[in-house]
Amino acid sequence: MSALGRVFRENLAIKLAAITLALLVYFHVRTEREDELTFRVPVVLKGLPDSLTWTGEAPKDVTVAMSGKLKNLLRLRLSSPHIDVDVSQVGSGRFQRTLSSGDIPVPAGANLLVTHFAGPDQLDIVIERKMSKQVRVTPLVSGKPPEGYVLTGYPTAVPESTTVTGPASVVSLMDSLYTEPLDVSARRASFSQRIKLDAKGKPYTSSLSAAEVFVSIQAESLAVPADSAEKRK
C-alpha cells in the first residue's frame, strides 16, 4: 500500500465522523439564517354536500413568498400546507370570497412572514344541484383517409352511452359526450381503437373513461354511396 493510501485509510472512521459533523454544523448554521422562499399553496373547498357541486372560478393554488429562518421555511414546505375554504354552510347560489395572506396556514411559533401574496385572490363560484344523466358516446374523427379511400358510414362506439354527473345547468343540456379526436389520415382499411372520452377539465365526470371506436374505411372504387344502398332495398 502506498504512503498516500495509508494516509487516507488510517483512522477512517474518525475522519468520516469529522466530515459528517462538519456538514451538520454547516447545515445548522445555514438554516438558522433568514431567507425567503416562494410557495404554491393549494386551495381546497371543504364540506360541500355530495348532492351539490360548483362551477366558476376557483384557483387551484395561490403563489406566495414567505420569509423567516430557512429551517422553518423548509419545515413548512415539507408539511404541504393548503388553504381550506369551508363551504359546508353555503347553500345554492353564488359564493364569492377574497383570498389573502391571512389565509396562509403558518404554524404557531414558526415566526414566518408572508412578504408577497401573488394570488390569484378571487374565488367566485356558483353552487348548484348535482345531477346524473345518460348520454350518447359520439366518436370524433379528424383528418381524411389517403387519396383513393373513403369513410363508409358513421364511426360507432362501444359502449354506446355513458353516465355523466355534474352541475344540473350543464348536464341537463347534454345529449352526447365526444371522444378525443381519432386521426384517420393514414388509414387504408377498417379498424377499431380504444380512445378516451373528452371529459378532462370539464365540470362533469363520466362513468366511462374510454370507449372502443369502430371506423369503416374502403377503397373509393368499392364504396357504395348511402343513397344507392337505400335504392337497392
N, C-alpha and C positions, 0 to 999 in steps of 0.2 A: 504493500500500500504506500502511495506517495505521501510525502510530508503534508502536502496541501489537503489530501484526503483525510489524513488523521486530524488535522485542524478542524475540519467540518464535522467529523464524526464524534470527536471527544465531547463528552457532556452534552450529547444531542438533546436529551430530554430537558435539561435546564435551558438550553438555547431556545427550544420551541416554546417553553413556558414563558420565557422573557419576551419573545416576539408576540405571543398571544396577549400578554399583559400590556405590552406597548400599544397594541391595536385597541384593546379595551379602553385604555386611558385616552387614546386619541378620539375614539368614538364618543366617550363620555363628554370630553371637553367640547367636541364639535356639536353634539346635540344639546348642550347647555346654552349654546349661543342663540341669539334672537335671529329669526329667519321669517320668510314669507313663502307660502305655498298656495297654489291655485287648486280648488276643488270643484268637481262637478257633483252636485248633490241631487239625487233623485227626488222627485215629488210623487207622493203616494196618496191616492184618495182612499180613505179607510171608512168602513162602516156602512157602505151603500147596500141596502137590502137587495137580495137576489132578484126580486121582482122588478127592480129598476135598473136603468143604465143611463149613460150620458153621451152627449155629443158636444162638440165645440172645441174651444182652445184650452188645453191643459198642458203646460210644459212638462216634458218627461224629466227634465232636470234643470237646475239653475247653476250658474257659474259664479263662484265667489273666491276672493283672495283673503287669506287669513294670516295673521302674524302672531308670533309668540315663540317660546322655546321650541327648537326643532324637534326635540323628543316628544313634546306634547302634540305637535302637528302630525308627526308620524303615527302616534297612537290613534289620533282621530281618523287618519286615513285608513288605518288597519281596521277600525271599528265599522267602516262603511256607513257613515251617517246618512239619514234621509229625512225629508220634511214630510210629516204626516198631516194631511188635511182631513179633518173629521167631517164627514157628510152624513153621519148616521141620523141626524135630526132634520136633515134638509128634505123637504117634500118635492113634488113635481114642480118644475118651472125653472126659471133662470137663476143661476147661482154665480155670483162674482166675488172674487177675493184678490186682494193685492198681497203679493209675497214680498217680504223684506228681510233685511239682515237679522231681525229679531226672530225669524223662523228657523234659523240655522241652529241645530241641536249641539250646543257647545257643552261638554261635560263640566260639572261644577268643579271649581278649583284648578281647571286647566290653564286659566289666565290667557285665553286666546281671544284675539280681537278680529272682527270682520273689517278689513281695511277697504274692501271694494265689493259691492254687490252688483254683478253684471247682468243678472236676470237670465231669462225673461221673468218679469214680475207680475204678469197678469194672468189670472185664472178666470175664464169666462165660459161657463158650460150651461147646458140645458139638461136637466134631469127629467127623464120620462119613463113611461112604462116600457118594459121589455116584452117582446113578442117573438113567437117562432112561426115559421111558415115553410111549407114545402114548395120548392120552385124547380123549374126545369134546368138541367145542365146543358148549356149551349156551347158546342165547340167553336173556337175562334181560329180561323185559318189565315196564315199570312203567306204572301208570295204566290207564284203561279208555277205549275209543272213546266218542265222544259218544253221547247217547241216540238209539236207533234203529239203531245199528251194533254189530256184534259181531266178535270174532276167530273165524275159522274154521280149525280145525286148529292144530297147533303151529308156531311160527316155526322156520325151518330156517336153518342156517348153511353157507356155502361158503367155505373147505373145511370138511368135517365134523369134522376132527380136527386135533390139534396135538401136538407132542412137547414134554413138559415135562422139565426137568432140574433136580435139586436134591437135598436130603438124602433118603436112602433111607427114613427114618422118615416123611417127609411124602409123597413121590411114590408110594410103594408103596400108599398108601391112597386115592389119587386115581383117579376114573373119568371125571371131566369137568372142564372149565375154563369158567367162566361168562364171558359178555361183560359189559361195563359195561351198566347199565340203559338200555333203549331205550324212550323215552316214546311211547305211542300215544294219549294223551288227546285229541289234536286231529286224529286221522286218520279219514278217511271212505272210504278206498279202500286196496286192497292196495299195498304199496310195498316197496322194498328199500333198505337203508342200510348203508354200511361203518361198523363200530363196533369200538372197541378191546376187546381181551380184558382181563379183570380180573386182571392179574398184577403190577401196580405195588405195590411194598412187600412182596411175598410172598417167602418164602425160596427160591422156584424161578423159573426163567425159562421162557419159551415160545418155540418156534421160529416162531410167528406172533405178530405184534403186533396184528392186526385181522382180521376176517372180514366177509364180506358176509351180512347177515341179511335173509331174506325173510319178510314178515309178510302174511298173508291177512286182509283185512277186507271184510265185505259188509254191505249193509243188512239189518237183522234180519228183514225180511219175505222176503228171498231166501235167507237162510241155511238150510241143511239140517242138522238135528241129526245127530250122528255115528251114533246108534243107528238112525235112519231110513235112513241111507245103507247101513248094514250089512244091514238087512232087504231092501232092494231088490236086493242082489246075488244 
